């Protein structure tokens, strides 16, 4: 099928609203904001323009918002709710549907006056970014002193950041912008590069984004920034809310030093996890495919599908990008596929992992699904529209899985993935089949390789000389191996893996 073909799904008589990821529609504008941990209230809108869509991203702490705000619930990642809001602010391509060419970030502290589509296009003109000048200062170094004076950030983070900027030769009085209102062409090549580096600065240093915006602007001399010469508090487009609003300034997190803290599933701190901005380096096409697969799945099944490579939370929030707390596992997966031509994904699920491989690499995917998963075939059909012959999907009867696996050809397969979170008997059949028939030199990637029912059998295969570790591509939840030899069918008379009884 043609890669640019538009696809629409009707499930249960109802159409599923999918993004057109291959051929973006005519230019649209999204105005958006983010509120986590009930930190503030939605920005006020004095004028509503029918040519604009309005999105409010939240962790669920905001249950209702006045029209036209559309609430989008996403999974919080950081222990500090302001960092979650900054992630949404700086990386709009992670959260907004791909059809929006122009995005307008508005802080929740603002009240929007005459924010119309025509005004937005006028403000942006031919630039990549439109942002107001800072009305009080013109130098990052002075801004750093002001941030520390009001105790809005950890001194150790700010001073280390400023020392780095001086060492890099960043000049004084280069200019300073106020970033509570941002108009961007966030999908342009220049805009994407700018945003990714800006987020890299925020993820390692201060969350006060005005401290890094102009440093990144200096680092990207080709970026077209339209500095709006208007007063921040008194202008025709926006102003600040009246005093007395429900603002949670006292809840600011200002005790971070070396690492930013990530959240556990119950909202506490996860001291053993570390954030890396590389884990959020994902293409807009893949993100759109993932949202579409989640929408298809949700239309068919009340139980959300949780992919161990993509998600931590089980609530199935379709607008959340892949969780960076699973970033190490995804990084192992992608790096293990380097130089490979065809992946055999032995548990297709709802296709998120296949979409990751097809979007982030040039290889093809042969995927096996089970007939009991009603959403598997529609999701495979969706991916087939965009990736054509690069995806080969087969649905297998789980009752006769071992027999069906015997028909799998490994002639062109040089990478295999097995999900250790699958049913024990499914893992048993897959692992036995791979150990018997896969070609030497094939890379085997195992998600949840640390599961107790799998560890012993992997050790046995390594002791038998069938597997060797693939470099250092291992973590607590993911491991990669190279298959060094087939096991003769006679040696496989007794199964390698006896299903454990829960």
Backbone torsions as a table, in degrees:
resi	resn	phi	psi	omega
1	UNK	NA	156.9	-179.6
2	UNK	-71.6	138.4	-177.5
3	UNK	-67.6	-23.4	-176.6
4	UNK	-99.1	14.3	-179.3
5	UNK	-74.4	135.1	177.7
6	UNK	-78.5	140.3	-177.6
7	UNK	-127.4	137.4	177.2
8	UNK	-129.6	139.6	-179.8
9	UNK	-112.9	136.5	171.2
10	UNK	-120.7	116.2	-177.1
11	UNK	-125.3	125.3	-177.6
12	UNK	62.8	30.3	-179.6
13	UNK	80.9	-2.4	-177.9
14	UNK	-114.8	134.1	177.9
15	UNK	-71.3	143.8	175.5
16	UNK	-99.2	123.8	-175.3
17	UNK	-77.0	100.2	-178.0
18	UNK	-103.7	151.5	174.4
19	UNK	-80.8	143.2	174.3
20	UNK	-89.4	95.0	-172.0
21	UNK	-82.2	-20.9	-174.5
22	UNK	-88.8	-38.4	-178.9
23	UNK	-127.3	90.6	-178.4
24	UNK	-56.2	145.3	-179.5
25	UNK	-72.7	178.2	178.1
26	UNK	-59.7	157.9	-170.5
27	UNK	-52.6	131.8	176.0
28	UNK	-130.3	159.5	-177.2
29	UNK	-119.9	134.4	175.2
30	UNK	-118.0	126.5	169.5
31	UNK	-99.3	132.1	-174.8
32	UNK	-146.6	158.6	176.8
33	UNK	-149.3	177.0	-179.2
34	UNK	-146.8	137.2	177.7
35	UNK	-136.6	119.5	178.3
36	UNK	-117.9	147.8	178.6
37	UNK	55.3	34.8	176.6
38	UNK	54.8	36.9	-173.4
39	UNK	-66.8	-30.4	-175.4
40	UNK	-155.4	-168.6	177.3
41	UNK	-116.9	157.6	-177.6
42	UNK	-58.6	146.9	175.9
43	UNK	-58.8	143.3	177.6
44	UNK	-79.3	141.9	179.5
45	UNK	-120.0	112.2	179.0
46	UNK	-83.3	-25.4	178.2
47	UNK	-129.9	131.8	177.7
48	UNK	-112.6	124.1	-177.3
49	UNK	-105.9	125.9	-179.4
50	UNK	-67.3	-12.4	178.0
51	UNK	-90.7	6.0	-179.0
52	UNK	-122.6	141.7	169.3
53	UNK	-104.1	142.7	-174.1
54	UNK	-119.6	124.1	-176.3
55	UNK	-123.0	136.0	174.4
56	UNK	-119.4	112.8	179.5
57	UNK	-92.6	132.5	-176.5
58	UNK	-151.1	162.8	176.5
59	UNK	-87.1	8.2	-177.9
60	UNK	104.7	-7.2	179.5
61	UNK	-71.3	-22.7	172.6
62	UNK	-100.9	108.4	-175.5
63	UNK	-91.6	-27.4	-178.9
64	UNK	-136.2	146.1	176.9
65	UNK	-144.1	143.9	179.9
66	UNK	-65.2	149.3	175.7
67	UNK	-62.0	145.9	11.2
68	UNK	-99.1	16.9	-178.0
69	UNK	-60.8	128.8	174.3
70	UNK	-102.6	118.0	-178.1
71	UNK	-77.4	132.7	175.9
72	UNK	-125.4	111.2	-178.5
73	UNK	-85.8	127.2	179.4
74	UNK	-130.1	160.6	-175.4
75	UNK	-78.3	123.0	175.5
76	UNK	-70.2	142.0	-175.5
77	UNK	-110.5	-40.9	-173.3
78	UNK	-96.4	153.0	174.8
79	UNK	-68.1	-27.1	178.7
80	UNK	-93.6	114.3	-178.0
81	UNK	-62.8	-26.8	178.3
82	UNK	-67.1	-32.8	177.6
83	UNK	-68.4	-36.9	175.4
84	UNK	-62.1	-41.9	178.8
85	UNK	-65.9	-38.4	178.8
86	UNK	-65.1	-36.8	179.0
87	UNK	-61.6	-41.9	176.5
88	UNK	-65.8	-41.8	-177.4
89	UNK	-63.0	-48.1	-170.3
90	UNK	-82.9	-26.8	-175.6
91	UNK	-118.5	65.5	-176.9
92	UNK	-61.4	-27.1	-178.5
93	UNK	-66.4	-19.8	177.4
94	UNK	-72.5	-24.1	-167.7
95	UNK	-120.3	-31.6	-177.0
96	UNK	-87.3	142.5	173.1
97	UNK	-55.3	149.2	-170.6
98	UNK	-67.4	-18.1	-175.9
99	UNK	-69.2	-14.7	-177.5
100	UNK	-86.4	115.1	-179.2
101	UNK	-83.8	-32.3	-179.0
102	UNK	-119.1	131.8	175.6
103	UNK	-119.5	147.1	178.6
104	UNK	-127.1	110.6	175.8
105	UNK	-87.5	133.5	174.3
106	UNK	-129.2	124.7	175.7
107	UNK	-60.6	149.9	179.4
108	UNK	-67.9	-11.0	178.0
109	UNK	-79.0	-6.8	-171.4
110	UNK	-95.9	159.2	169.2
111	UNK	-121.9	122.0	-174.3
112	UNK	-90.6	129.5	-177.2
113	UNK	-95.5	-88.5	-178.1
114	UNK	-105.0	62.2	179.7
115	UNK	-94.1	93.3	179.8
116	UNK	-115.0	165.5	178.3
117	UNK	-60.2	-40.6	179.7
118	UNK	-64.6	-40.6	179.0
119	UNK	-65.5	-39.2	-179.5
120	UNK	-63.4	-45.2	-179.4
121	UNK	-66.9	-34.3	177.1
122	UNK	-66.9	-43.0	179.8
123	UNK	-64.1	-40.9	-177.0
124	UNK	-76.4	-36.7	-177.9
125	UNK	51.6	-126.9	-179.7
126	UNK	-99.7	14.6	-174.9
127	UNK	-87.6	168.9	173.5
128	UNK	-86.6	-31.0	-176.6
129	UNK	-139.8	138.1	170.1
130	UNK	-122.5	128.4	-174.9
131	UNK	-152.9	146.5	-177.9
132	UNK	-77.3	149.9	173.4
133	UNK	-71.0	153.9	174.9
134	UNK	-75.6	130.6	-174.2
135	UNK	-82.3	-11.5	-173.8
136	UNK	-114.2	-28.4	-175.3
137	UNK	-138.0	160.2	178.4
138	UNK	-127.4	13.7	-173.5
139	UNK	-141.7	132.2	177.4
140	UNK	-59.0	-38.9	-176.5
141	UNK	-65.0	-36.6	174.6
142	UNK	-70.3	-36.6	178.0
143	UNK	-63.2	-38.4	178.8
144	UNK	-61.2	-41.5	178.2
145	UNK	-63.3	-40.3	-179.6
146	UNK	-66.0	-40.3	178.4
147	UNK	-61.0	-43.0	179.8
148	UNK	-71.4	-32.9	179.1
149	UNK	-62.1	-38.3	-178.4
150	UNK	-93.6	4.4	176.7
151	UNK	56.8	47.0	177.1
152	UNK	-90.9	-3.4	-175.0
153	UNK	-159.1	160.7	177.3
154	UNK	-69.0	128.8	-178.4
155	UNK	-59.7	-38.9	-177.1
156	UNK	-63.2	-34.7	-179.9
157	UNK	-73.8	-44.6	-177.5
158	UNK	-66.0	-46.9	-176.4
159	UNK	-66.7	-35.4	176.5
160	UNK	-67.7	-38.2	178.5
161	UNK	-63.8	-47.4	-178.2
162	UNK	-66.2	-37.5	177.2
163	UNK	-62.0	-37.8	178.3
164	UNK	-66.5	-42.7	-179.1
165	UNK	-63.2	-39.2	176.9
166	UNK	-64.6	-41.7	-179.6
167	UNK	-64.3	-30.4	179.4
168	UNK	-80.5	-6.6	178.3
169	UNK	88.3	17.0	179.3
170	UNK	-66.6	125.5	-172.7
171	UNK	-78.2	156.0	172.2
172	UNK	-72.9	153.2	175.1
173	UNK	54.9	39.0	175.7
174	UNK	-75.5	-16.7	-176.7
175	UNK	123.1	153.5	-179.0
176	UNK	-143.6	134.6	-178.8
177	UNK	-115.7	154.0	174.7
178	UNK	-100.7	118.0	-166.1
179	UNK	-102.9	21.1	178.0
180	UNK	-73.6	-15.1	179.2
181	UNK	-134.2	116.7	-174.0
182	UNK	-133.1	126.3	172.2
183	UNK	-110.2	127.5	-174.5
184	UNK	-142.6	146.5	162.7
185	UNK	-90.5	83.4	-166.4
186	UNK	-76.6	-11.6	178.4
187	UNK	-102.3	-1.4	175.2
188	UNK	-68.5	158.0	-179.1
189	UNK	-58.8	-44.6	-179.4
190	UNK	-68.9	-41.4	-179.5
191	UNK	-65.1	-41.4	179.1
192	UNK	-64.4	-45.6	-179.6
193	UNK	-61.6	-41.4	178.9
194	UNK	-62.0	-49.4	-176.8
195	UNK	-62.5	-40.6	-178.7
196	UNK	-65.6	-40.5	177.9
197	UNK	-71.8	-36.4	176.6
198	UNK	-59.8	-44.4	179.2
199	UNK	-66.8	-34.0	177.0
200	UNK	-60.1	-39.7	177.3
201	UNK	-66.2	-44.0	-178.8
202	UNK	-66.9	-33.4	-175.9
203	UNK	-76.5	-19.3	179.2
204	UNK	-107.7	-19.4	-177.8
205	UNK	-124.8	-142.6	-174.8
206	UNK	-69.6	145.2	175.1
207	UNK	-79.0	-6.9	177.0
208	UNK	-73.1	96.9	-167.6
209	UNK	-68.0	-19.6	177.0
210	UNK	-69.5	-18.3	177.4
211	UNK	-74.2	-21.1	-175.5
212	UNK	-115.1	-17.1	-175.5
213	UNK	-56.1	-50.9	-174.0
214	UNK	-77.6	-23.1	171.4
215	UNK	-65.0	-44.0	178.5
216	UNK	-66.9	-36.6	176.0
217	UNK	-60.4	-40.6	176.8
218	UNK	-63.9	-36.6	-179.6
219	UNK	-74.3	-17.7	-178.6
220	UNK	-121.8	75.6	-176.4
221	UNK	-63.8	-18.8	179.9
222	UNK	-83.7	-9.7	-179.5
223	UNK	-71.4	136.2	-179.8
224	UNK	-95.6	106.6	-179.3
225	UNK	-110.4	121.3	176.2
226	UNK	-93.2	105.9	179.0
227	UNK	-79.1	115.3	-177.1
228	UNK	-80.4	115.6	-177.0
229	UNK	-86.8	72.6	178.9
230	UNK	-143.5	154.2	179.4
231	UNK	-64.9	138.4	-178.3
232	UNK	-67.4	-41.3	-175.2
233	UNK	-88.5	-22.1	-176.3
234	UNK	-133.4	97.1	177.5
235	UNK	-153.7	166.5	-175.3
236	UNK	-72.8	-14.6	-171.7
237	UNK	-94.8	-46.2	-176.9
238	UNK	-149.9	164.2	173.8
239	UNK	-150.3	-178.0	178.3
240	UNK	-93.6	151.9	176.8
241	UNK	-63.2	160.3	177.9
242	UNK	-65.1	152.3	178.1
243	UNK	-63.7	157.3	-179.4
244	UNK	93.3	0.3	178.1
245	UNK	-68.5	161.5	-175.3
246	UNK	-81.8	80.2	-178.2
247	UNK	-108.6	131.7	-172.4
248	UNK	-97.0	53.4	-177.9
249	UNK	-58.6	-32.1	-177.9
250	UNK	-68.5	-14.5	-178.5
251	UNK	-93.6	9.1	179.1
252	UNK	-59.3	139.7	174.1
253	UNK	-91.6	115.7	-176.9
254	UNK	-130.9	25.1	-177.6
255	UNK	-114.1	17.6	178.1
256	UNK	-78.6	142.8	-179.8
257	UNK	-126.2	-79.7	-176.5
258	UNK	-86.3	-47.4	-176.4
259	UNK	-121.5	148.6	170.7
260	UNK	-79.8	141.0	-175.5
261	UNK	-86.2	135.4	174.8
262	UNK	-97.1	159.3	-177.7
263	UNK	-89.7	148.1	165.8
264	UNK	-87.0	173.0	-177.3
265	UNK	-64.0	-23.4	179.1
266	UNK	-97.0	9.9	175.3
267	UNK	94.7	-2.4	177.9
268	UNK	-83.9	-171.7	179.6
269	UNK	-87.7	144.8	177.2
270	UNK	-111.2	88.0	-171.0
271	UNK	-67.8	-21.3	-176.3
272	UNK	-90.4	-9.2	179.8
273	UNK	-95.5	143.3	177.9
274	UNK	-125.9	137.6	178.7
275	UNK	-85.9	139.7	174.1
276	UNK	-133.1	125.5	-177.5
277	UNK	-63.3	-17.8	175.2
278	UNK	-59.9	-28.8	-178.0
279	UNK	-70.8	-13.8	175.7
280	UNK	-102.8	12.3	179.5
281	UNK	-86.6	88.3	-174.8
282	UNK	-133.1	144.5	-175.9
283	UNK	-78.0	148.0	176.5
284	UNK	-57.9	-35.9	178.6
285	UNK	-62.2	-46.7	179.4
286	UNK	-61.6	-42.6	-179.3
287	UNK	-62.0	-39.2	177.8
288	UNK	-67.0	-42.8	177.0
289	UNK	-59.9	-42.2	-178.5
290	UNK	-63.8	-43.3	177.7
291	UNK	-61.3	-40.7	-179.8
292	UNK	-65.7	-42.1	178.4
293	UNK	-62.6	-38.4	178.3
294	UNK	-67.2	-37.6	178.7
295	UNK	-66.1	-41.6	178.2
296	UNK	-62.9	-45.0	-179.8
297	UNK	-61.3	-45.0	-178.4
298	UNK	-65.1	-30.4	179.6
299	UNK	-72.1	-19.7	-175.9
300	UNK	-105.1	-36.4	-172.6
301	UNK	-126.1	138.2	176.2
302	UNK	-78.1	-17.7	179.5
303	UNK	-91.3	117.5	179.6
304	UNK	-65.7	142.2	177.4
305	UNK	-90.0	127.7	-180.0
306	UNK	-111.6	112.7	177.9
307	UNK	-86.7	125.5	-174.7
308	UNK	-64.7	-19.0	177.3
309	UNK	-87.7	-16.1	-170.3
310	UNK	-115.5	-31.6	-167.7
311	UNK	-127.9	153.0	168.5
312	UNK	-110.3	-46.5	-177.7
313	UNK	-78.3	147.6	-176.1
314	UNK	-102.5	10.9	-176.1
315	UNK	-82.7	-6.2	175.4
316	UNK	65.5	45.7	-179.2
317	UNK	-75.7	111.2	-171.7
318	UNK	-66.9	-21.8	-174.9
319	UNK	-95.3	-4.2	176.5
320	UNK	-75.9	132.1	172.1
321	UNK	-70.6	169.7	176.7
322	UNK	-51.4	138.6	-174.1
323	UNK	-72.2	123.7	179.5
324	UNK	-64.6	-16.7	176.1
325	UNK	-69.8	-12.7	171.1
326	UNK	-103.7	14.4	-175.0
327	UNK	-62.3	-38.2	179.6
328	UNK	-62.5	-39.9	179.4
329	UNK	-65.3	-41.3	177.7
330	UNK	-66.3	-37.3	-179.7
331	UNK	-64.8	-41.4	176.2
332	UNK	-61.7	-44.3	-179.5
333	UNK	-58.8	-50.4	-177.5
334	UNK	-66.4	-43.4	-178.1
335	UNK	-67.8	-33.8	178.5
336	UNK	-67.8	-22.5	-179.8
337	UNK	-86.0	-6.6	-177.5
338	UNK	-58.2	130.5	178.1
339	UNK	80.5	0.0	-179.2
340	UNK	-92.6	158.3	-176.2
341	UNK	-112.8	-30.7	179.7
342	UNK	-144.8	126.3	178.6
343	UNK	-100.3	132.8	169.2
344	UNK	-98.6	108.6	177.5
345	UNK	-96.7	108.7	-170.0
346	UNK	-84.3	-6.0	172.0
347	UNK	-136.8	96.2	-173.3
348	UNK	-67.7	-35.5	-177.2
349	UNK	62.2	-124.8	175.7
350	UNK	-108.1	15.0	171.1
351	UNK	90.2	1.3	-178.5
352	UNK	-62.0	-41.8	-179.7
353	UNK	-68.1	-40.8	177.2
354	UNK	-63.0	-40.4	178.0
355	UNK	-63.2	-38.1	177.7
356	UNK	-61.5	-47.5	-179.6
357	UNK	-65.3	-42.2	-177.3
358	UNK	-70.6	-32.7	-177.5
359	UNK	-84.2	-34.1	-172.2
360	UNK	-99.4	-7.8	178.8
361	UNK	-135.6	176.7	178.8
362	UNK	-103.2	5.7	-176.3
363	UNK	-78.5	171.4	174.3
364	UNK	-103.2	162.8	-175.9
365	UNK	-129.3	127.3	166.1
366	UNK	-102.6	121.5	-173.3
367	UNK	-121.2	141.0	177.2
368	UNK	-113.4	126.7	176.0
369	UNK	-119.9	168.2	178.3
370	UNK	-107.1	145.7	-175.4
371	UNK	-66.0	-19.7	-179.0
372	UNK	-75.2	-18.9	-179.7
373	UNK	-88.4	100.9	-172.1
374	UNK	-64.2	-25.1	-176.7
375	UNK	-86.5	-10.9	-173.2
376	UNK	-63.2	-49.9	-176.5
377	UNK	-66.3	-43.3	175.3
378	UNK	-60.3	-38.7	178.8
379	UNK	-67.1	-39.6	176.7
380	UNK	-65.2	-37.8	177.3
381	UNK	-63.4	-40.0	177.7
382	UNK	-61.4	-50.1	-179.2
383	UNK	-63.3	-33.2	179.7
384	UNK	-62.9	-31.3	179.0
385	UNK	-62.5	-40.8	-174.0
386	UNK	-89.7	-30.4	-174.4
387	UNK	-111.2	-4.6	173.0
388	UNK	53.5	-129.3	-175.1
389	UNK	-71.3	-8.2	176.5
390	UNK	-69.2	-18.0	177.1
391	UNK	-115.0	125.1	174.9
392	UNK	-121.1	113.1	-174.9
393	UNK	-112.8	136.5	174.9
394	UNK	-129.5	136.1	176.3
395	UNK	-101.6	127.5	-176.0
396	UNK	-115.1	147.9	175.5
397	UNK	-78.3	117.6	-177.6
398	UNK	-63.1	-23.3	-179.9
399	UNK	-70.2	-27.2	-179.5
400	UNK	-122.0	36.9	-173.7
401	UNK	-61.1	-45.4	-177.0
402	UNK	-58.7	-43.1	179.6
403	UNK	-67.2	-41.4	-179.2
404	UNK	-65.9	-35.3	179.1
405	UNK	-64.0	-24.3	177.8
406	UNK	-63.5	-19.5	179.6
407	UNK	-88.7	-4.8	-179.2
408	UNK	-72.6	128.1	178.4
409	UNK	-95.4	130.5	179.6
410	UNK	-101.3	12.0	-174.8
411	UNK	-59.1	-38.4	-176.6
412	UNK	-109.5	2.7	-176.6
413	UNK	-85.9	124.4	174.5
414	UNK	-126.4	9.4	173.0
415	UNK	-149.4	140.3	-177.6
416	UNK	-135.9	138.8	174.0
417	UNK	-121.0	133.0	174.2
418	UNK	-125.4	131.9	179.8
419	UNK	-92.9	111.4	-179.8
420	UNK	-70.0	-4.1	175.5
421	UNK	-90.1	-1.9	179.2
422	UNK	-72.0	175.4	176.9
423	UNK	-60.4	144.8	-174.4
424	UNK	-58.6	-40.0	-178.8
425	UNK	-70.5	-29.5	176.7
426	UNK	-68.2	-44.7	178.0
427	UNK	-61.5	-41.0	-179.7
428	UNK	-58.4	-48.7	-178.1
429	UNK	-64.4	-42.7	-178.6
430	UNK	-65.5	-46.7	-176.9
431	UNK	-66.2	-40.8	177.3
432	UNK	-61.7	-43.9	-178.3
433	UNK	-64.5	-43.4	180.0
434	UNK	-64.6	-46.0	-178.5
435	UNK	-63.0	-27.8	-178.4
436	UNK	-83.7	-42.7	-166.0
437	UNK	-116.0	-19.0	-175.9
438	UNK	-64.1	148.7	-176.9
439	UNK	-74.1	140.8	172.3
440	UNK	-56.8	141.1	-176.3
441	UNK	95.2	-11.1	177.0
442	UNK	-71.3	140.9	176.2
443	UNK	-91.2	133.6	179.1
444	UNK	-112.2	121.6	-179.2
445	UNK	-111.2	128.0	-177.2
446	UNK	-121.2	117.0	171.7
447	UNK	-82.8	143.0	-177.2
448	UNK	59.3	40.0	-179.7
449	UNK	-66.7	-15.6	179.4
450	UNK	-84.6	-0.3	178.0
451	UNK	-60.4	134.3	-174.4
452	UNK	-55.4	-35.1	-177.4
453	UNK	-73.0	-8.5	-177.4
454	UNK	-108.7	-28.7	-173.5
455	UNK	-58.1	-48.0	-177.0
456	UNK	-62.2	-39.7	-177.4
457	UNK	-72.2	-35.4	174.5
458	UNK	-64.4	-40.3	177.0
459	UNK	-60.9	-40.4	178.9
460	UNK	-62.8	-44.8	-179.8
461	UNK	-63.5	-38.3	177.4
462	UNK	-66.9	-40.6	178.9
463	UNK	-64.7	-32.9	179.3
464	UNK	-78.0	-7.5	-179.6
465	UNK	85.0	10.3	-179.9
466	UNK	-81.8	-25.6	-178.3
467	UNK	-134.1	148.3	167.6
468	UNK	-134.4	147.2	178.9
469	UNK	-59.1	143.7	-180.0
470	UNK	-94.2	91.9	178.8
471	UNK	56.0	-135.3	-179.2
472	UNK	-108.2	25.7	-178.6
473	UNK	-82.8	72.1	-178.8
474	UNK	-145.6	146.3	171.0
475	UNK	-143.4	-173.8	179.5
476	UNK	-65.6	-24.2	-174.6
477	UNK	-116.2	-7.0	-173.5
478	UNK	-144.9	137.1	179.3
479	UNK	-141.5	148.6	177.6
480	UNK	-124.1	139.0	-179.4
481	UNK	-132.9	159.5	170.0
482	UNK	-105.6	129.1	176.2
483	UNK	-77.4	121.6	-174.6
484	UNK	-99.1	-21.6	-179.8
485	UNK	-162.7	154.4	171.3
486	UNK	-80.1	149.2	170.8
487	UNK	-94.2	132.0	-178.4
488	UNK	-60.8	146.5	-178.6
489	UNK	-57.8	-33.8	-179.6
490	UNK	-65.4	-35.0	179.5
491	UNK	-73.6	-14.6	-176.8
492	UNK	-99.0	13.6	-178.8
493	UNK	-58.8	-41.2	173.3
494	UNK	-91.9	130.0	-177.0
495	UNK	-62.2	143.6	178.3
496	UNK	-69.8	-27.2	-168.5
497	UNK	-132.2	113.8	175.2
498	UNK	-90.5	124.9	179.5
499	UNK	-57.4	134.3	177.9
500	UNK	-78.7	153.2	-179.7
501	UNK	-103.5	116.3	-178.9
502	UNK	-73.1	NA	NA
